[in-house]
Amino acid sequence: MAELVRWNPAREMTSLRDAMDRLFEESFLRPGWFGMTDPQAVVMPMDIYETADNIVVKAAVPGVKPEDIEVTITGDLLTIKGETKTEEKIEKENYLRQERRYGSFCRQVNLPVAVKTESVQATFENGVLNLELPKAEAVKTKTVKVVAK
């Protein structure tokens, strides 16, 4: 048989220590650190939006030459690879601060719809890679006019 238990609000209160522990765990130990949900977004931030005919990707790749960028599409997976090269050799002990990243990078994102890979256009201007990915015909919305008889 079910037993009734009197509600006690003190039982549901969290201790200050539990609240502080949860605050530190959520702030510093989880991937959403400082509002960044994807750690790769720090390396190569990108905007992806959809128009009637295309999926448009704009990726910031400052300091990279267009010939050092490789874009591949496999199914619904877009991959952008590249390498940032150092301009000059400076002895490590001479640095006062080094915040720029050098070396290889790779960013992969799933595309929301199928695209025509043979018609993709890529342009590069002022450190921004711009990809126009035409949607496959099966994905495009087609409006059919209804005619009364």
C-alpha positions in Angstrom: 0.0 0.0 0.0 1.2 3.5 -0.8 2.5 5.7 2.1 2.1 9.4 2.2 5.2 11.4 3.1 5.0 14.9 4.4 6.7 17.5 2.1 9.8 19.0 3.7 11.2 22.0 1.7 14.6 21.7 3.5 15.1 18.3 1.9 15.0 19.7 -1.6 17.5 22.5 -0.9 21.0 22.2 -2.3 23.9 22.9 -0.1 26.2 25.8 -1.1 29.0 23.3 -1.6 26.9 21.3 -4.1 25.9 24.4 -6.0 29.5 25.6 -6.2 30.7 22.2 -7.4 28.1 22.1 -10.1 29.0 25.7 -11.1 32.7 24.8 -11.6 31.9 21.5 -13.4 29.6 23.2 -15.9 31.9 26.2 -16.4 35.4 24.6 -16.8 35.1 20.9 -17.4 32.5 20.6 -20.1 32.9 21.3 -23.8 30.6 24.4 -23.6 33.4 26.4 -22.0 32.8 30.1 -22.4 29.9 29.6 -24.7 31.8 27.7 -27.4 30.0 24.5 -28.1 32.5 23.2 -30.6 36.2 23.3 -29.7 37.0 23.2 -33.4 35.1 26.5 -33.9 38.0 28.3 -32.2 40.4 26.9 -34.9 38.2 27.7 -37.9 34.9 29.6 -37.2 32.4 29.3 -40.0 28.9 30.4 -40.9 26.5 28.1 -42.7 23.2 29.2 -44.2 20.7 28.1 -46.7 19.2 29.9 -49.7 16.5 28.6 -52.1 19.1 26.9 -54.3 22.3 26.6 -52.3 23.9 25.8 -49.0 26.5 28.6 -48.4 29.5 28.1 -46.1 31.8 30.9 -45.1 34.9 29.8 -43.2 37.5 32.2 -41.7 41.0 30.9 -42.6 43.3 34.0 -42.1 46.9 33.6 -43.1 46.3 30.6 -45.3 47.0 30.6 -49.0 44.1 29.3 -51.2 46.4 26.6 -52.6 47.0 25.3 -49.1 43.2 24.6 -48.5 41.6 21.3 -49.5 37.8 21.0 -49.6 36.1 17.6 -49.9 32.5 16.4 -49.8 31.7 12.8 -49.1 28.0 12.2 -48.9 26.7 14.8 -46.5 30.1 15.4 -44.9 32.0 18.6 -45.7 35.7 18.6 -44.9 38.0 21.6 -45.0 41.7 20.9 -44.4 44.6 23.2 -44.5 47.9 24.3 -43.0 49.0 27.5 -41.5 52.8 27.9 -41.9 55.1 30.1 -39.9 56.5 33.1 -41.6 59.9 33.0 -40.0 61.9 31.0 -37.5 62.3 32.7 -34.2 63.9 30.9 -31.2 61.2 29.9 -28.7 62.9 31.7 -25.8 62.6 35.0 -27.7 58.8 35.0 -27.6 57.0 37.3 -25.3 53.6 36.0 -26.3 52.5 33.4 -28.9 48.8 33.2 -29.5 48.6 32.5 -33.3 48.2 28.8 -34.2 50.5 27.1 -36.7 50.2 23.7 -38.3 47.5 21.6 -39.8 43.8 22.0 -39.2 40.7 20.1 -40.2 37.1 20.9 -39.8 34.2 18.6 -40.7 30.5 19.4 -40.6 27.4 17.5 -41.7 25.4 19.2 -44.4 21.7 19.4 -43.8 20.7 18.3 -47.4 22.3 16.5 -50.4 24.3 18.7 -52.7 25.5 18.5 -56.3 29.2 18.0 -55.7 30.1 18.6 -59.4 28.7 22.1 -59.3 30.3 23.4 -56.1 32.0 26.8 -56.3 34.8 27.9 -54.0 36.2 31.4 -53.7 38.7 32.9 -51.4 38.9 36.6 -50.5 40.5 38.5 -47.5 41.0 35.3 -45.5 37.4 34.0 -45.9 36.7 30.8 -47.8 33.2 31.0 -49.5 31.6 27.8 -50.7 28.4 27.7 -52.7 27.0 24.2 -52.6 24.0 23.8 -55.0 21.2 21.6 -53.5 20.4 18.4 -55.3 17.1 18.5 -57.3 15.4 16.0 -55.1 15.9 18.3 -52.1 14.7 21.5 -53.6 11.1 22.5 -52.7 8.8 22.5 -55.7 5.5 24.4 -55.5 2.7 22.9 -57.4 -0.2 25.2 -58.3 -3.6 23.6 -57.7 -6.1 24.3 -60.4 -9.9 23.9 -59.9 -12.0 22.0 -62.4 
